[in-house]
Amino acid sequence: MPVGGYDPDDLDEKLSDLLDETGRDPSNWLTAEEIAAWENGESLVDLLDEEDIRELLQAERDRDAAS
């Protein structure tokens, strides 16, 4: 049984939600080709590099801490 948050599908959904938030432009993290691949079902886990994933998750933690 996968642990929530570590399953690639869970991570992909979380990253997708973070990129979809108001004021976030996916082109800050993805090239035009990667955006097209994402729109065609490619996983963000595969498209984003480790630093970008950390940045997105940290921004969420910072936002939650400020709430």
WOVEN-V440601 format. One line per field, one symbol per residue. ss: DSSP state (2 for helix, 1 for strand, 0 for the rest). phi: phi as a letter, one per 20 degrees, with the letter a starting at -180 (. if undefined). Layout:
ss=???
phi=???
This chain:
ss=0000000222222222222200000222000222222220000222200222222222222222220
phi=.fegndfgfffffffffffeggnddgffccfgfffffffeofffgeeeegffffffffgffffffff
